[in-house]
Amino acid sequence: MHSRCLLSPVIACLLAFISPPASAQVRQSFTIDASFPGGNILVNKIEGETVTLGPDQRDSVVPWFYWYYRVTGAGGKRLTFVLGRDNLGARGPAVSLDAGRTWNWLGGQAVTDGAFTFQFPVKADDVRFSVGMPYLRANLDACLARHRDNPFLHLEVLTKTRKDRDVPVVRIADPKGMSRYAVAITGRHHCCEMMASYALEGLVEGALADDPAGRWLRANVDFLFAPFMDTDGAEDGDQGKNRAPFDHNRDYAGDPPRYPEVAALKKRLPEWSAGRPLLFLDLHDPALRTDIHETVHFLEPEERDMAARMDKLCTALEREQQGPILYRKAHNLRFGAGYNTHIARPSPLSAGWARSLPNTLLGCTVEIAYANAAGCEVNAHSARELGRDIAVAFMHFLREEHATAVGK
């Protein structure tokens, strides 16, 4: 049982020559920069111990809220950072005192009028702040290293990015033969949506677990995980959402697709699934605030048979969940409600494209809140546990589907 509910380059500038956005060298006892994987910040103004900054939007056509920066040389100081209410989530900023290895929320009570103040520990030489808890290729590699001797685990390369990075694919499959079902999980179509990556990691570990669900899944399911569908964006620290002229999750109607990751997945998925019943889940994070965005919710498909199957999967998740994040089917977004509305055909979205494949049982999107899900804290641990819960729900759903098919 698990417990329940719980830059862009270096940015600096001489105080006498600040002009927004700043991009020159800061001659102060502390430095603010984003020159590391996933980094993103623009410094607009420094006045004494108050720093005004904001997200680097780059090529996003709609303002978005991803930011991640490092402060060095501020040990013992008390600094105030002004980012604006729209760029801070329900639990305030995430803070790391160990160079981004572990993270904690500073807390919503620490935010006033879109700003927060932080007292730097005396010996803190590298303190990082972010809108969420960043997850990069190094995090995935650390996860896989813990299971490197598992014969069911296979790391492959989907394709190369435009910047010549490898796009990883994680396979969990019985090396002795072809399994009955194919399950594909994608993430980071919008590269800033990092909290969903922890859930994907939990799904990986759930499928590898030495427990009844893990053993059943490995015996019956061939898993394909594509953790970074916008690999360059995740490593470069882009927003990704609403990227011009369109983002990775709006590239599936193109022929050929604009992005090499999407083109490769569209080719790989039908070949790999090879006609087997396919379950496709695309993981996202929603916007920062409003009631629906502070929940875990599935987006109901338009197709009635798919909607009925999604309801079965969600029933199993609600019934079997053990982790800290409380999921309720009532939070799901029905088709036609809110932002889950009719789109063009063929669908430009990954889940819509997956539903067009003749062997797909279910293709849908799940949104995992950045920080607050129905009052429960979303963090690296709780999001992983949600992923493990979803893996258990897969087992129950596929068993029921099998029983239904046999009974026909």
Secondary structure in CASP SS format (residue, H / E / C, confidence):
PFRMAT SS
TARGET T0000
AUTHOR 0000-0000-0000
METHOD secondary structure of the structure
MODEL  1
M C 1.00
H C 1.00
S C 1.00
R C 1.00
C C 1.00
L C 1.00
L C 1.00
S C 1.00
P C 1.00
V C 1.00
I E 1.00
A C 1.00
C C 1.00
L C 1.00
L H 1.00
A H 1.00
F H 1.00
I C 1.00
S C 1.00
P C 1.00
P C 1.00
A E 1.00
S C 1.00
A C 1.00
Q C 1.00
V C 1.00
R C 1.00
Q C 1.00
S C 1.00
F C 1.00
T E 1.00
I E 1.00
D E 1.00
A C 1.00
S C 1.00
F C 1.00
P C 1.00
G C 1.00
G C 1.00
N E 1.00
I C 1.00
L E 1.00
V E 1.00
N E 1.00
K E 1.00
I E 1.00
E E 1.00
G C 1.00
E C 1.00
T E 1.00
V E 1.00
T E 1.00
L E 1.00
G E 1.00
P C 1.00
D C 1.00
Q C 1.00
R C 1.00
D C 1.00
S E 1.00
V C 1.00
V C 1.00
P C 1.00
W C 1.00
F C 1.00
Y C 1.00
W C 1.00
Y E 1.00
Y E 1.00
R E 1.00
V E 1.00
T E 1.00
G C 1.00
A C 1.00
G C 1.00
G C 1.00
K C 1.00
R E 1.00
L E 1.00
T E 1.00
F E 1.00
V E 1.00
L C 1.00
G C 1.00
R H 1.00
D H 1.00
N H 1.00
L C 1.00
G C 1.00
A C 1.00
R C 1.00
G C 1.00
P C 1.00
A E 1.00
V E 1.00
S E 1.00
L C 1.00
D C 1.00
A C 1.00
G C 1.00
R C 1.00
T C 1.00
W C 1.00
N E 1.00
W E 1.00
L C 1.00
G C 1.00
G H 1.00
Q H 1.00
A H 1.00
V E 1.00
T E 1.00
D C 1.00
G C 1.00
A E 1.00
F E 1.00
T E 1.00
F E 1.00
Q E 1.00
F C 1.00
P C 1.00
V C 1.00
K C 1.00
A C 1.00
D C 1.00
D E 1.00
V E 1.00
R E 1.00
F E 1.00
S E 1.00
V C 1.00
G C 1.00
M C 1.00
P C 1.00
Y C 1.00
L C 1.00
R H 1.00
A H 1.00
N H 1.00
L H 1.00
D H 1.00
A H 1.00
C H 1.00
L H 1.00
A H 1.00
R C 1.00
H C 1.00
R C 1.00
D C 1.00
N C 1.00
P C 1.00
F C 1.00
L E 1.00
H E 1.00
L E 1.00
E E 1.00
V E 1.00
L E 1.00
T E 1.00
K E 1.00
T C 1.00
R C 1.00
K C 1.00
D C 1.00
R C 1.00
D E 1.00
V E 1.00
P E 1.00
V E 1.00
V E 1.00
R E 1.00
I E 1.00
A C 1.00
D C 1.00
P C 1.00
K C 1.00
G C 1.00
M C 1.00
S C 1.00
R C 1.00
Y E 1.00
A E 1.00
V E 1.00
A E 1.00
I E 1.00
T E 1.00
G E 1.00
R C 1.00
H C 1.00
H C 1.00
C C 1.00
C C 1.00
E C 1.00
M C 1.00
M H 1.00
A H 1.00
S H 1.00
Y H 1.00
A H 1.00
L H 1.00
E H 1.00
G H 1.00
L H 1.00
V H 1.00
E H 1.00
G H 1.00
A H 1.00
L H 1.00
A C 1.00
D C 1.00
D C 1.00
P H 1.00
A H 1.00
G H 1.00
R H 1.00
W H 1.00
L H 1.00
R H 1.00
A H 1.00
N H 1.00
V E 1.00
D E 1.00
F E 1.00
L E 1.00
F E 1.00
A E 1.00
P C 1.00
F C 1.00
M C 1.00
D C 1.00
T H 1.00
D H 1.00
G H 1.00
A H 1.00
E H 1.00
D H 1.00
G C 1.00
D C 1.00
Q C 1.00
G C 1.00
K C 1.00
N C 1.00
R E 1.00
A C 1.00
P C 1.00
F C 1.00
D C 1.00
H H 1.00
N H 1.00
R H 1.00
D C 1.00
Y C 1.00
A C 1.00
G C 1.00
D C 1.00
P C 1.00
P C 1.00
R C 1.00
Y C 1.00
P H 1.00
E H 1.00
V H 1.00
A H 1.00
A H 1.00
L H 1.00
K H 1.00
K H 1.00
R H 1.00
L H 1.00
P H 1.00
E H 1.00
W H 1.00
S H 1.00
A C 1.00
G C 1.00
R C 1.00
P C 1.00
L E 1.00
L E 1.00
F E 1.00
L E 1.00
D E 1.00
L E 1.00
H E 1.00
D C 1.00
P C 1.00
A C 1.00
L C 1.00
R C 1.00
T C 1.00
D C 1.00
I H 1.00
H H 1.00
E H 1.00
T C 1.00
V C 1.00
H E 1.00
F E 1.00
L E 1.00
E C 1.00
P C 1.00
E C 1.00
E C 1.00
R H 1.00
D H 1.00
M H 1.00
A H 1.00
A H 1.00
R H 1.00
M H 1.00
D H 1.00
K H 1.00
L H 1.00
C H 1.00
T H 1.00
A H 1.00
L H 1.00
E H 1.00
R H 1.00
E H 1.00
Q C 1.00
Q C 1.00
G C 1.00
P C 1.00
I C 1.00
L C 1.00
Y C 1.00
R C 1.00
K H 1.00
A H 1.00
H H 1.00
N C 1.00
L E 1.00
R C 1.00
F C 1.00
G C 1.00
A C 1.00
G C 1.00
Y C 1.00
N C 1.00
T C 1.00
H C 1.00
I C 1.00
A C 1.00
R C 1.00
P C 1.00
S C 1.00
P C 1.00
L C 1.00
S H 1.00
A H 1.00
G H 1.00
W H 1.00
A H 1.00
R H 1.00
S C 1.00
L C 1.00
P C 1.00
N C 1.00
T E 1.00
L E 1.00
L E 1.00
G E 1.00
C E 1.00
T E 1.00
V E 1.00
E E 1.00
I C 1.00
A C 1.00
Y C 1.00
A C 1.00
N E 1.00
A E 1.00
A C 1.00
G C 1.00
C E 1.00
E E 1.00
V C 1.00
N C 1.00
A H 1.00
H H 1.00
S H 1.00
A H 1.00
R H 1.00
E H 1.00
L H 1.00
G H 1.00
R H 1.00
D H 1.00
I H 1.00
A H 1.00
V H 1.00
A H 1.00
F H 1.00
M H 1.00
H H 1.00
F H 1.00
L H 1.00
R H 1.00
E H 1.00
E H 1.00
H H 1.00
A H 1.00
T H 1.00
A H 1.00
V H 1.00
G H 1.00
K C 1.00
END
